[in-house]
Amino acid sequence: MARYQVVRSKIKKTKVLLTDDSISKYIPETVLFSEENIRRMLSNYSFVYIKPNRGSKGSRVAAIRKKLCYYDIYYKTQVIPTFVISGVIAFVNALTCGDPFLIQQGIEVLKVKQKPFDFRVMVQKPYSEWKVSNIIGRVAAPGMIVTNLYLGAEVANYDELMQRANIADNEARELRQKLYSIAERTALVLNNRYAGLRELGIDIGIDQNLNPWIFEVNTKPIIIKNNNDKVNEYHKIIMNNLKNHSI
């Protein structure tokens, strides 16, 4: 009970989630970077994301979009065209510096004013059960491909953001409940494999057909003081429980 487990490898967490039929359908195809895999992924999908296997606060994340006769590489606020797949591979090799990276199927998520957004769903285990404690929207900064707050993303209220995206109120309510159910099930599946998990920040994007996709699960999410009373209350309980049960 005195353990607060952190699992940093994204591919390990992804493989665990893929074992559950109710969650695997929400996971974009995700593989380790290799020249063979990037060729195959860009053959199968119109665009992909390149990201470190271990968290980096949104840094060193790129996107590759396949056009008719060339590729566009999106990195930070730059768009770098290249006409051959070898140029894409050379860019990614330079980006990784030999570190393990992932290739993830790109999803055309909802946008507001041409800026993509997703949601961070907080799930915590203050006692014996996992509870959703908060959901926030994250709108990418102008020209950015990631919604990480460290890189200037805007924090937005769920209901207000769905209104800005012109999603009907009834659809937004149904989707919110679906995101909660997905988050709680995700926590249970991961917790069955990693018994020391206590808090998760689950990043979920919504595609143009209002289908949810789990992009990433953070096992040590940032707790913003005074941002949400329930999040901070549960975090305090978790920390006190761990302290009281420590040897």
Buried (B, 14 or more C-beta within 10 A) or exposed (E): EEEBEBBEEBBBBBEBBBEBEEBEEBBBBBBEBEEEBBEBBBEEBEBBBBBBBBBEEBEBBBBBBBEEEBBBBBBBEEEBEBEEBEBBBEBBBEBBEEEEBBBBBBBEBBBBEEBBBBBBBBBBBBEEEBBBBBBBBBBBBEEBBBBBBEBBBBBBEBBEBBBBBEBEEEEBEEBBEBBBEBBBBBBBBBBEBBEBBBBBBBBBBBEEEBEBBBBBBBBBBEBEEEEBEBBBEBBEBBBEBBEEEEE
